[in-house]
Amino acid sequence: MNILLLLFLSLLQLISAAKSGTYNAGWPVAGTWVATDTVFARETGIDKYRFTKADGLIYTYQLDINVAEVQGSFGSTYVFYETTDEYYLTVFTRGVHTINFNTQDPYILQVKIVEG
């Protein structure tokens, strides 16, 4: 019985971590929707993004992502890296999700996905 439980927990860990990883993005401020390549979309679930300069009072940039496929059984957290900082966005559903932030270097270098 203990062996089956251990095997089940190991399998569950493998499944939940299957697509976790960090992927190169190279996203400049574009202002319009930009499609991601097929490998990036398959591995992260993000099929397009829009990175714009915002006119907000608090935040100067806005990143919208379209999640075509939610990664993980209980959603996932995306980490967006630029040269000086990182920004976290947790999603549970498909569709457009938005994160606003301030930065001195508006260029997303990498996207990390951590499945929930």
N, CA, C and O atoms as a GROMACS GRO file, in nm:
protein
  464
    1MET      N    1   0.082  -0.119   0.000
    1MET     CA    2   0.000   0.000   0.000
    1MET      C    3   0.087   0.126   0.000
    1MET      O    4   0.059   0.221  -0.073
    2ASN      N    5   0.192   0.127   0.082
    2ASN     CA    6   0.281   0.244   0.088
    2ASN      C    7   0.354   0.264  -0.045
    2ASN      O    8   0.378   0.377  -0.086
    3ILE      N    9   0.388   0.155  -0.110
    3ILE     CA   10   0.457   0.165  -0.239
    3ILE      C   11   0.365   0.227  -0.343
    3ILE      O   12   0.409   0.310  -0.422
    4LEU      N   13   0.238   0.189  -0.344
    4LEU     CA   14   0.143   0.247  -0.438
    4LEU      C   15   0.123   0.396  -0.412
    4LEU      O   16   0.115   0.475  -0.506
    5LEU      N   17   0.116   0.434  -0.287
    5LEU     CA   18   0.101   0.574  -0.253
    5LEU      C   19   0.224   0.654  -0.297
    5LEU      O   20   0.210   0.763  -0.353
    6LEU      N   21   0.341   0.601  -0.273
    6LEU     CA   22   0.465   0.666  -0.315
    6LEU      C   23   0.471   0.678  -0.467
    6LEU      O   24   0.510   0.782  -0.520
    7LEU      N   25   0.433   0.573  -0.537
    7LEU     CA   26   0.432   0.575  -0.683
    7LEU      C   27   0.333   0.679  -0.734
    7LEU      O   28   0.363   0.753  -0.828
    8PHE      N   29   0.215   0.683  -0.674
    8PHE     CA   30   0.113   0.781  -0.714
    8PHE      C   31   0.163   0.924  -0.692
    8PHE      O   32   0.147   1.008  -0.781
    9LEU      N   33   0.222   0.952  -0.578
    9LEU     CA   34   0.272   1.087  -0.550
    9LEU      C   35   0.386   1.125  -0.644
    9LEU      O   36   0.396   1.241  -0.686
   10SER      N   37   0.471   1.031  -0.678
   10SER     CA   38   0.580   1.057  -0.772
   10SER      C   39   0.525   1.089  -0.910
   10SER      O   40   0.572   1.182  -0.976
   11LEU      N   41   0.426   1.013  -0.952
   11LEU     CA   42   0.364   1.037  -1.082
   11LEU      C   43   0.294   1.172  -1.085
   11LEU      O   44   0.304   1.245  -1.184
   12LEU      N   45   0.225   1.206  -0.978
   12LEU     CA   46   0.158   1.335  -0.969
   12LEU      C   47   0.258   1.450  -0.978
   12LEU      O   48   0.230   1.551  -1.041
   13GLN      N   49   0.372   1.436  -0.916
   13GLN     CA   50   0.476   1.538  -0.921
   13GLN      C   51   0.530   1.552  -1.063
   13GLN      O   52   0.553   1.664  -1.109
   14LEU      N   53   0.550   1.442  -1.132
   14LEU     CA   54   0.598   1.448  -1.270
   14LEU      C   55   0.498   1.516  -1.361
   14LEU      O   56   0.536   1.597  -1.446
   15ILE      N   57   0.371   1.485  -1.344
   15ILE     CA   58   0.268   1.545  -1.428
   15ILE      C   59   0.260   1.695  -1.403
   15ILE      O   60   0.252   1.772  -1.499
   16SER      N   61   0.260   1.736  -1.279
   16SER     CA   62   0.245   1.878  -1.248
   16SER      C   63   0.366   1.960  -1.288
   16SER      O   64   0.354   2.081  -1.309
   17ALA      N   65   0.483   1.900  -1.300
   17ALA     CA   66   0.604   1.973  -1.336
   17ALA      C   67   0.642   1.954  -1.482
   17ALA      O   68   0.750   1.998  -1.523
   18ALA      N   69   0.558   1.890  -1.559
   18ALA     CA   70   0.593   1.853  -1.696
   18ALA      C   71   0.630   1.973  -1.782
   18ALA      O   72   0.727   1.966  -1.857
   19LYS      N   73   0.555   2.082  -1.772
   19LYS     CA   74   0.582   2.196  -1.858
   19LYS      C   75   0.641   2.315  -1.784
   19LYS      O   76   0.658   2.422  -1.842
   20SER      N   77   0.673   2.298  -1.658
   20SER     CA   78   0.736   2.408  -1.585
   20SER      C   79   0.873   2.435  -1.645
   20SER      O   80   0.948   2.342  -1.675
   21GLY      N   81   0.906   2.560  -1.661
   21GLY     CA   82   1.036   2.594  -1.717
   21GLY      C   83   1.044   2.740  -1.752
   21GLY      O   84   0.947   2.815  -1.736
   22THR      N   85   1.160   2.782  -1.800
   22THR     CA   86   1.184   2.920  -1.839
   22THR      C   87   1.209   2.923  -1.989
   22THR      O   88   1.285   2.843  -2.042
   23TYR      N   89   1.145   3.018  -2.056
   23TYR     CA   90   1.151   3.025  -2.201
   23TYR      C   91   1.191   3.165  -2.244
   23TYR      O   92   1.148   3.264  -2.184
   24ASN      N   93   1.275   3.175  -2.347
   24ASN     CA   94   1.315   3.304  -2.401
   24ASN      C   95   1.196   3.370  -2.468
   24ASN      O   96   1.121   3.306  -2.541
   25ALA      N   97   1.180   3.500  -2.442
   25ALA     CA   98   1.067   3.573  -2.500
   25ALA      C   99   1.115   3.678  -2.600
   25ALA      O  100   1.081   3.670  -2.718
   26GLY      N  101   1.193   3.775  -2.555
   26GLY     CA  102   1.237   3.882  -2.644
   26GLY      C  103   1.123   3.972  -2.687
   26GLY      O  104   1.107   4.000  -2.806
   27TRP      N  105   1.042   4.019  -2.591
   27TRP     CA  106   0.925   4.099  -2.621
   27TRP      C  107   0.952   4.247  -2.598
   27TRP      O  108   0.966   4.290  -2.484
   28PRO      N  109   0.960   4.327  -2.706
   28PRO     CA  110   0.970   4.472  -2.690
   28PRO      C  111   0.830   4.532  -2.676
   28PRO      O  112   0.730   4.463  -2.698
   29VAL      N  113   0.823   4.659  -2.642
   29VAL     CA  114   0.695   4.728  -2.642
   29VAL      C  115   0.648   4.733  -2.787
   29VAL      O  116   0.719   4.784  -2.874
   30ALA      N  117   0.529   4.680  -2.812
   30ALA     CA  118   0.480   4.671  -2.949
   30ALA      C  119   0.352   4.752  -2.971
   30ALA      O  120   0.333   4.809  -3.079
   31GLY      N  121   0.265   4.758  -2.871
   31GLY     CA  122   0.142   4.834  -2.886
   31GLY      C  123   0.028   4.758  -2.951
   31GLY      O  124  -0.088   4.798  -2.940
   32THR      N  125   0.060   4.649  -3.020
   32THR     CA  126  -0.044   4.566  -3.084
   32THR      C  127  -0.024   4.421  -3.043
   32THR      O  128   0.080   4.384  -2.988
   33TRP      N  129  -0.125   4.339  -3.070
   33TRP     CA  130  -0.113   4.197  -3.039
   33TRP      C  131  -0.009   4.132  -3.129
   33TRP      O  132  -0.007   4.155  -3.250
   34VAL      N  133   0.078   4.051  -3.068
   34VAL     CA  134   0.183   3.980  -3.141
   34VAL      C  135   0.168   3.832  -3.109
   34VAL      O  136   0.161   3.792  -2.993
   35ALA      N  137   0.164   3.750  -3.214
   35ALA     CA  138   0.153   3.605  -3.195
   35ALA      C  139   0.287   3.548  -3.151
   35ALA      O  140   0.392   3.590  -3.199
   36THR      N  141   0.283   3.451  -3.060
   36THR     CA  142   0.405   3.381  -3.019
   36THR      C  143   0.427   3.265  -3.115
   36THR      O  144   0.336   3.224  -3.186
   37ASP      N  145   0.548   3.211  -3.117
   37ASP     CA  146   0.573   3.097  -3.205
   37ASP      C  147   0.505   2.972  -3.147
   37ASP      O  148   0.466   2.970  -3.031
   38THR      N  149   0.492   2.870  -3.230
   38THR     CA  150   0.416   2.751  -3.192
   38THR      C  151   0.477   2.676  -3.075
   38THR      O  152   0.404   2.621  -2.992
   39VAL      N  153   0.609   2.671  -3.066
   39VAL     CA  154   0.674   2.601  -2.955
   39VAL      C  155   0.648   2.675  -2.824
   39VAL      O  156   0.613   2.613  -2.724
   40PHE      N  157   0.664   2.806  -2.826
   40PHE     CA  158   0.638   2.887  -2.706
   40PHE      C  159   0.492   2.872  -2.663
   40PHE      O  160   0.465   2.854  -2.544
   41ALA      N  161   0.400   2.877  -2.758
   41ALA     CA  162   0.257   2.863  -2.726
   41ALA      C  163   0.227   2.726  -2.668
   41ALA      O  164   0.150   2.714  -2.573
   42ARG      N  165   0.285   2.623  -2.724
   42ARG     CA  166   0.261   2.487  -2.675
   42ARG      C  167   0.316   2.468  -2.534
   42ARG      O  168   0.251   2.406  -2.450
   43GLU      N  169   0.434   2.522  -2.507
   43GLU     CA  170   0.499   2.501  -2.378
   43GLU      C  171   0.444   2.590  -2.267
   43GLU      O  172   0.444   2.551  -2.150
   44THR      N  173   0.398   2.710  -2.301
   44THR     CA  174   0.352   2.804  -2.199
   44THR      C  175   0.202   2.826  -2.197
   44THR      O  176   0.147   2.868  -2.096
   45GLY      N  177   0.135   2.797  -2.308
   45GLY     CA  178  -0.008   2.824  -2.318
   45GLY      C  179  -0.038   2.965  -2.367
   45GLY      O  180  -0.153   2.997  -2.393
   46ILE      N  181   0.066   3.050  -2.379
   46ILE     CA  182   0.047   3.189  -2.425
   46ILE      C  183   0.060   3.191  -2.577
   46ILE      O  184   0.167   3.162  -2.630
   47ASP      N  185  -0.049   3.225  -2.646
   47ASP     CA  186  -0.042   3.226  -2.792
   47ASP      C  187  -0.025   3.366  -2.852
   47ASP      O  188   0.008   3.379  -2.970
   48LYS      N  189  -0.046   3.471  -2.771
   48LYS     CA  190  -0.019   3.607  -2.818
   48LYS      C  191  -0.006   3.700  -2.697
   48LYS      O  192  -0.052   3.669  -2.587
   49TYR      N  193   0.057   3.814  -2.721
   49TYR     CA  194   0.078   3.913  -2.615
   49TYR      C  195   0.067   4.053  -2.674
   49TYR      O  196   0.079   4.073  -2.795
   50ARG      N  197   0.044   4.149  -2.586
   50ARG     CA  198   0.044   4.291  -2.623
   50ARG      C  199   0.115   4.365  -2.510
   50ARG      O  200   0.071   4.362  -2.396
   51PHE      N  201   0.224   4.432  -2.544
   51PHE     CA  202   0.306   4.504  -2.446
   51PHE      C  203   0.299   4.651  -2.484
   51PHE      O  204   0.350   4.691  -2.589
   52THR      N  205   0.237   4.733  -2.398
   52THR     CA  206   0.213   4.873  -2.433
   52THR      C  207   0.260   4.968  -2.323
   52THR      O  208   0.272   4.931  -2.207
   53LYS      N  209   0.286   5.091  -2.365
   53LYS     CA  210   0.311   5.198  -2.269
   53LYS      C  211   0.175   5.244  -2.221
   53LYS      O  212   0.090   5.282  -2.302
   54ALA      N  213   0.154   5.241  -2.090
   54ALA     CA  214   0.024   5.275  -2.033
   54ALA      C  215   0.017   5.424  -1.999
   54ALA      O  216   0.119   5.489  -1.977
   55ASP      N  217  -0.104   5.475  -1.994
   55ASP     CA  218  -0.127   5.614  -1.956
   55ASP      C  219  -0.176   5.626  -1.812
   55ASP      O  220  -0.238   5.726  -1.775
   56GLY      N  221  -0.147   5.525  -1.732
   56GLY     CA  222  -0.197   5.523  -1.595
   56GLY      C  223  -0.124   5.620  -1.504
   56GLY      O  224  -0.014   5.667  -1.535
   57LEU      N  225  -0.186   5.650  -1.392
   57LEU     CA  226  -0.126   5.740  -1.293
   57LEU      C  227  -0.018   5.670  -1.212
   57LEU      O  228   0.075   5.735  -1.164
   58ILE      N  229  -0.030   5.539  -1.195
   58ILE     CA  230   0.064   5.465  -1.112
   58ILE      C  231   0.163   5.385  -1.196
   58ILE      O  232   0.283   5.391  -1.173
   59TYR      N  233   0.112   5.310  -1.292
   59TYR     CA  234   0.197   5.220  -1.371
   59TYR      C  235   0.219   5.274  -1.512
   59TYR      O  236   0.129   5.333  -1.572
   60THR      N  237   0.340   5.254  -1.564
   60THR     CA  238   0.374   5.308  -1.695
   60THR      C  239   0.368   5.206  -1.808
   60THR      O  240   0.370   5.244  -1.925
   61TYR      N  241   0.361   5.076  -1.775
   61TYR     CA  242   0.355   4.974  -1.879
   61TYR      C  243   0.249   4.870  -1.847
   61TYR      O  244   0.219   4.843  -1.731
   62GLN      N  245   0.192   4.814  -1.954
   62GLN     CA  246   0.090   4.710  -1.940
   62GLN      C  247   0.125   4.594  -2.032
   62GLN      O  248   0.155   4.613  -2.149
   63LEU      N  249   0.119   4.474  -1.977
   63LEU     CA  250   0.142   4.352  -2.054
   63LEU      C  251   0.014   4.269  -2.048
   63LEU      O  252  -0.031   4.229  -1.941
   64ASP      N  253  -0.043   4.244  -2.166
   64ASP     CA  254  -0.159   4.157  -2.178
   64ASP      C  255  -0.113   4.028  -2.243
   64ASP      O  256  -0.037   4.030  -2.340
   65ILE      N  257  -0.158   3.915  -2.190
   65ILE     CA  258  -0.128   3.786  -2.253
   65ILE      C  259  -0.260   3.715  -2.279
   65ILE      O  260  -0.354   3.727  -2.201
   66ASN      N  261  -0.265   3.641  -2.387
   66ASN     CA  262  -0.380   3.556  -2.414
   66ASN      C  263  -0.339   3.412  -2.385
   66ASN      O  264  -0.253   3.356  -2.452
   67VAL      N  265  -0.402   3.354  -2.285
   67VAL     CA  266  -0.373   3.216  -2.247
   67VAL      C  267  -0.472   3.127  -2.321
   67VAL      O  268  -0.591   3.125  -2.290
   68ALA      N  269  -0.421   3.052  -2.419
   68ALA     CA  270  -0.505   2.962  -2.497
   68ALA      C  271  -0.526   2.830  -2.426
   68ALA      O  272  -0.629   2.764  -2.444
   69GLU      N  273  -0.429   2.792  -2.344
   69GLU     CA  274  -0.437   2.665  -2.270
   69GLU      C  275  -0.373   2.685  -2.133
   69GLU      O  276  -0.255   2.718  -2.122
   70VAL      N  277  -0.453   2.666  -2.028
   70VAL     CA  278  -0.402   2.679  -1.892
   70VAL      C  279  -0.311   2.561  -1.862
   70VAL      O  280  -0.348   2.445  -1.886
   71GLN      N  281  -0.195   2.590  -1.810
   71GLN     CA  282  -0.098   2.486  -1.776
   71GLN      C  283  -0.119   2.442  -1.632
   71GLN      O  284  -0.140   2.527  -1.545
   72GLY      N  285  -0.115   2.314  -1.606
   72GLY     CA  286  -0.131   2.264  -1.470
   72GLY      C  287  -0.276   2.239  -1.434
   72GLY      O  288  -0.367   2.295  -1.495
   73SER      N  289  -0.296   2.157  -1.336
   73SER     CA  290  -0.430   2.119  -1.292
   73SER      C  291  -0.502   2.232  -1.221
   73SER      O  292  -0.625   2.243  -1.229
   74PHE      N  293  -0.428   2.316  -1.150
   74PHE     CA  294  -0.488   2.422  -1.070
   74PHE      C  295  -0.440   2.559  -1.114
   74PHE      O  296  -0.423   2.648  -1.031
   75GLY      N  297  -0.418   2.578  -1.243
   75GLY     CA  298  -0.368   2.704  -1.293
   75GLY      C  299  -0.217   2.709  -1.289
   75GLY      O  300  -0.150   2.609  -1.261
   76SER      N  301  -0.164   2.827  -1.317
   76SER     CA  302  -0.019   2.842  -1.318
   76SER      C  303   0.017   2.987  -1.290
   76SER      O  304  -0.065   3.078  -1.302
   77THR      N  305   0.142   3.006  -1.252
   77THR     CA  306   0.196   3.139  -1.230
   77THR      C  307   0.302   3.166  -1.336
   77THR      O  308   0.392   3.085  -1.357
   78TYR      N  309   0.288   3.279  -1.403
   78TYR     CA  310   0.388   3.323  -1.501
   78TYR      C  311   0.478   3.425  -1.434
   78TYR      O  312   0.431   3.512  -1.360
   79VAL      N  313   0.607   3.414  -1.460
   79VAL     CA  314   0.703   3.513  -1.413
   79VAL      C  315   0.765   3.575  -1.537
   79VAL      O  316   0.824   3.506  -1.619
   80PHE      N  317   0.752   3.706  -1.550
   80PHE     CA  318   0.806   3.779  -1.664
   80PHE      C  319   0.933   3.850  -1.618
   80PHE      O  320   0.930   3.930  -1.524
   81TYR      N  321   1.045   3.820  -1.684
   81TYR     CA  322   1.174   3.876  -1.646
   81TYR      C  323   1.216   3.984  -1.745
   81TYR      O  324   1.205   3.966  -1.866
   82GLU      N  325   1.263   4.096  -1.692
   82GLU     CA  326   1.333   4.195  -1.772
   82GLU      C  327   1.468   4.218  -1.706
   82GLU      O  328   1.501   4.147  -1.611
   83THR      N  329   1.547   4.312  -1.751
   83THR     CA  330   1.685   4.321  -1.703
   83THR      C  331   1.697   4.353  -1.555
   83THR      O  332   1.795   4.312  -1.492
   84THR      N  333   1.602   4.424  -1.498
   84THR     CA  334   1.616   4.467  -1.359
   84THR      C  335   1.513   4.410  -1.263
   84THR      O  336   1.530   4.423  -1.142
   85ASP      N  337   1.408   4.348  -1.313
   85ASP     CA  338   1.301   4.305  -1.223
   85ASP      C  339   1.227   4.186  -1.280
   85ASP      O  340   1.255   4.140  -1.391
   86GLU      N  341   1.131   4.136  -1.202
   86GLU     CA  342   1.046   4.026  -1.244
   86GLU      C  343   0.904   4.054  -1.196
   86GLU      O  344   0.884   4.117  -1.093
   87TYR      N  345   0.808   4.007  -1.274
   87TYR     CA  346   0.667   4.034  -1.245
   87TYR      C  347   0.590   3.903  -1.249
   87TYR      O  348   0.611   3.821  -1.338
   88TYR      N  349   0.501   3.884  -1.152
   88TYR     CA  350   0.428   3.758  -1.135
   88TYR      C  351   0.282   3.777  -1.172
   88TYR      O  352   0.220   3.878  -1.137
   89LEU      N  353   0.227   3.678  -1.243
   89LEU     CA  354   0.086   3.678  -1.281
   89LEU      C  355   0.034   3.536  -1.269
   89LEU      O  356   0.085   3.445  -1.336
   90THR      N  357  -0.067   3.515  -1.184
   90THR     CA  358  -0.126   3.383  -1.166
   90THR      C  359  -0.257   3.377  -1.245
   90THR      O  360  -0.340   3.467  -1.236
   91VAL      N  361  -0.274   3.270  -1.322
   91VAL     CA  362  -0.396   3.253  -1.403
   91VAL      C  363  -0.460   3.118  -1.374
   91VAL      O  364  -0.391   3.019  -1.348
   92PHE      N  365  -0.592   3.116  -1.379
   92PHE     CA  366  -0.668   2.994  -1.357
   92PHE      C  367  -0.757   2.960  -1.476
   92PHE      O  368  -0.806   2.848  -1.487
   93THR      N  369  -0.777   3.056  -1.566
   93THR     CA  370  -0.867   3.037  -1.679
   93THR      C  371  -0.801   3.080  -1.809
   93THR      O  372  -0.701   3.151  -1.810
   94ARG      N  373  -0.859   3.035  -1.919
   94ARG     CA  374  -0.815   3.081  -2.050
   94ARG      C  375  -0.860   3.225  -2.071
   94ARG      O  376  -0.947   3.275  -2.000
   95GLY      N  377  -0.799   3.290  -2.169
   95GLY     CA  378  -0.840   3.426  -2.203
   95GLY      C  379  -0.731   3.527  -2.177
   95GLY      O  380  -0.616   3.492  -2.153
   96VAL      N  381  -0.769   3.653  -2.183
   96VAL     CA  382  -0.674   3.764  -2.169
   96VAL      C  383  -0.653   3.795  -2.021
   96VAL      O  384  -0.748   3.809  -1.944
   97HIS      N  385  -0.526   3.807  -1.984
   97HIS     CA  386  -0.487   3.842  -1.848
   97HIS      C  387  -0.389   3.959  -1.857
   97HIS      O  388  -0.310   3.967  -1.951
   98THR      N  389  -0.394   4.049  -1.759
   98THR     CA  390  -0.318   4.173  -1.765
   98THR      C  391  -0.235   4.193  -1.640
   98THR      O  392  -0.278   4.160  -1.529
   99ILE      N  393  -0.116   4.246  -1.660
   99ILE     CA  394  -0.031   4.288  -1.548
   99ILE      C  395   0.024   4.426  -1.582
   99ILE      O  396   0.066   4.451  -1.695
  100ASN      N  397   0.023   4.515  -1.484
  100ASN     CA  398   0.074   4.651  -1.499
  100ASN      C  399   0.195   4.669  -1.410
  100ASN      O  400   0.200   4.614  -1.299
  101PHE      N  401   0.294   4.746  -1.457
  101PHE     CA  402   0.416   4.765  -1.379
  101PHE      C  403   0.493   4.885  -1.428
  101PHE      O  404   0.463   4.941  -1.534
  102ASN      N  405   0.592   4.925  -1.351
  102ASN     CA  406   0.685   5.031  -1.387
  102ASN      C  407   0.820   4.968  -1.416
  102ASN      O  408   0.860   4.872  -1.351
  103THR      N  409   0.891   5.022  -1.514
  103THR     CA  410   1.023   4.972  -1.546
  103THR      C  411   1.104   5.081  -1.617
  103THR      O  412   1.048   5.170  -1.681
  104GLN      N  413   1.235   5.071  -1.604
  104GLN     CA  414   1.326   5.160  -1.677
  104GLN      C  415   1.370   5.097  -1.809
  104GLN      O  416   1.422   5.165  -1.897
  105ASP      N  417   1.350   4.965  -1.822
  105ASP     CA  418   1.393   4.892  -1.941
  105ASP      C  419   1.278   4.803  -1.989
  105ASP      O  420   1.274   4.685  -1.953
  106PRO      N  421   1.186   4.856  -2.069
  106PRO     CA  422   1.067   4.782  -2.109
  106PRO      C  423   1.095   4.677  -2.217
  106PRO      O  424   1.068   4.699  -2.335
  107TYR      N  425   1.148   4.564  -2.176
  107TYR     CA  426   1.178   4.455  -2.268
  107TYR      C  427   1.172   4.325  -2.188
  107TYR      O  428   1.251   4.305  -2.096
  108ILE      N  429   1.080   4.237  -2.222
  108ILE     CA  430   1.064   4.110  -2.152
  108ILE      C  431   1.163   4.010  -2.212
  108ILE      O  432   1.150   3.971  -2.327
  109LEU      N  433   1.260   3.970  -2.132
  109LEU     CA  434   1.363   3.877  -2.177
  109LEU      C  435   1.315   3.732  -2.176
  109LEU      O  436   1.334   3.659  -2.274
  110GLN      N  437   1.254   3.692  -2.065
  110GLN     CA  438   1.215   3.552  -2.047
  110GLN      C  439   1.081   3.543  -1.976
  110GLN      O  440   1.038   3.634  -1.906
  111VAL      N  441   1.016   3.428  -1.997
  111VAL     CA  442   0.892   3.396  -1.927
  111VAL      C  443   0.911   3.261  -1.861
  111VAL      O  444   0.950   3.163  -1.925
  112LYS      N  445   0.884   3.257  -1.732
  112LYS     CA  446   0.892   3.131  -1.658
  112LYS      C  447   0.750   3.091  -1.622
  112LYS      O  448   0.667   3.175  -1.584
  113ILE      N  449   0.722   2.963  -1.632
  113ILE     CA  450   0.591   2.912  -1.594
  113ILE      C  451   0.609   2.814  -1.479
  113ILE      O  452   0.692   2.723  -1.485
  114VAL      N  453   0.528   2.833  -1.376
  114VAL     CA  454   0.529   2.744  -1.261
  114VAL      C  455   0.386   2.693  -1.246
  114VAL      O  456   0.295   2.769  -1.214
  115GLU      N  457   0.368   2.565  -1.270
  115GLU     CA  458   0.234   2.508  -1.265
  115GLU      C  459   0.187   2.492  -1.122
  115GLU      O  460   0.265   2.459  -1.033
  116GLY      N  461   0.057   2.517  -1.101
  116GLY     CA  462  -0.001   2.505  -0.968
  116GLY      C  463  -0.048   2.367  -0.935
  116GLY      O  464  -0.100   2.344  -0.825
   0.00000   0.00000   0.00000
